[in-house]
Amino acid sequence: MNENNIIMTIVIVVIVIVAIAIITYVAEKNSGSTTNIFPVIRPNRPNRPSKPLIGGCAGTRWGCCPDGKTPRTDKHGKNC
């Protein structure tokens, strides 16, 4: 085989591959398929509570009183 035949063979193979890819794309698009060819990979996450935890000293504006349970009503803790 000479060099021109090798180049022509490569060009024809590339054209055939591109044509097959286009035909496959159009066929899937017209069939209404919703298959994603790039699946989303999500990391495994531990079971989380269904509702977010609200409360505690960190959930208040000024934190808690020294007892660790009663929320402060102002920054000086007048209600403690």
N, C-alpha and C positions, 0 to 999 in steps of 0.2 A: 504494500500500500504506500502510495506516495503521500506527501504532506498535505496536499489539497484534499485528498479523500478523507484523511483523518479529521481535518477541520470541518468538512461538510458533514461528516458523521456526528461530530460533537454538536454542531448547530442543529441538526435534525433532532437529535435526542433532547436537547434543551427545549426546542419548540414543542415536541410531543409532551414533555413533562408540564410545560406551562399550559398547553391546551387542556390536558387532563385536569389540572388544578382549577382552571377557569370553569370547565364543564361541571366539576364536582361542586364548586362554590355556587354556581347558578342553580343547579339541581336542588341543593339544600335550601337555598334562599326561596325557591318557588314551592318547596314542599311544606313550608310553614314550620319547619323544625326549629326548635329553640335551643338545640344542643350547643353549648358553648365549647369551642375547641380549646379554649384556654381556661381550665377550671380554676376557681379561686381556692387557694390553699389557706386555710385558717389554722392558727396554732391551737393545740389542745389546751383548753382552759379548765381549771378546776370548777366544780359546781359552785355557782355564786347564788346568794339568796335572791329570790325573785323580786323582793322589794329592797330598796336601799335602806341601810340602817340609819335612822335619824335620832339624834339625842346624844346624851352624854355631855361632858364638859366641853369637848371640842366642837360641838354643834351649837354652842351658844355664843352670843356676841362678845360677852365679857368673861366667859369661863364660868367656873363654879365657885361656890363658897368653900371654905376650908373643910367642910364635912364631905366634900367630893360628890355630893348628890344634888344640892339645891343650886339652881342657876342664879347667877347674879342679875339683878335688874338694872344695875348701872356699873360704870367702871370702878367705882369705889367700894362696891359691895355693901351698900347701906342696908340691904334686906337680910344680910347674913347674921 
